[in-house]
Amino acid sequence: MDAFFASVEQLDNPILRGKPVAVGGSKERGVVAAASYEARVFGVRSAMPSVLAKKRCKDLIFARPRFDRYKEISGQIRAIFSDYTDIIEPLSLDEAFLDVTENKKNVELAADIAKEIRARITSETGLTASAGISINKFLAKVATEVNKPNGQKTIHPSQVDEFIDTLEVKKFFGVGKVTAKKMNDLGIYYGADLRKLDKDKLIAYFGKAGSHYYKIVRSIQDSPVNPSRIRKSVGAERTFSKDIKSEAFMLDELDSIADELEKRMIKSKNKGRTITVKLKYNDFTTQTRSKTIERHISKKHEFFPIIEELIYQKKIERSVRLLGIAISNLYSKENNEKEEVSFQLRFNF
């Protein structure tokens, strides 16, 4: 979907159409959850502090998130997908992979299916979507960005090598700013540069990720579209309006976050063995502290003593702006298997 949260706000409130909109908190410690294309022109991006966003765009309008509404429209879009294929792997409320090799409409070209789906999304929801079509998930994902918004891009099998060779590494799906800079420092700017390095050298430079880079630059991806993704953890976190400076205050906030986490564990029918506390400091650096135990747990009275232990494990020298708790190494009684990630942000507005 194109600027999904912000586009929904503009759809439901005509006054916002054509104006720079940020979904998120406007107060000092607020964070941008999504930005309209009008706001992106000024450099406003998701996950950006609201104060910085406002500096970049003085006419920026903030809208409070309405996740129930976003989920409602996401459900409508998923229903459209299911008219074409049952092999759907959701990535988030506004994005999914579809395997249309064999499709319910017997449409020969995947590009035609994408056009039809996009037209139906616009007709039935009033929103626009972009699509990427290719031979694997990595290429399809990269292709979605080429003609955004409200467009699509097909990377035909005959075009794959040329496309990857001329693609900047910073545009590779999964390559962040830090990794891109490291690659550039090594003289790797495009896919063609990455292709010149053998697997051992890439692993030496980038660890396990090196093997991944070796494969994707050669169009090797053994990751099919998976309708039932594996959940790795269940978590909850909270960003604060003011920094927290003492362990005692942090534990007060973690106590409340733990209540929410217990509800999510019970709702998802999961238990886990690894408890992790996440701390984001006032300079935006992040630290995690974890402990794995022998038994699977899900109740607050079982995991909160471990959280206390982790907090006091080492003195926290800096102020904290965000705290989170996650439980992983999951076991679901119902499914007898590990399940997929479920981590939701909570902001102060």
HULINGI-V313605 format. One record per helix or strand of 3 or more residues. SS is the DSSP state (h for helix, s for strand). FROM is the first residue (numbers start at 1). TO is the last residue. If there is no record, write none. Layout:
ss->{SS	SS}
from->{FROM	FROM}
to->{TO	TO}
This chain:
ss->{h	h	s	s	h	h	s	h	s	s	h	s	h	s	h	h	h	h	h	h	s	h	s	s	h	s	s}
from->{4	14	21	31	37	50	61	67	88	95	110	131	137	152	157	169	177	191	199	208	230	247	270	286	300	320	340}
to->{12	16	24	35	40	56	63	82	92	98	125	133	144	154	165	171	185	195	206	216	244	268	281	297	311	332	344}
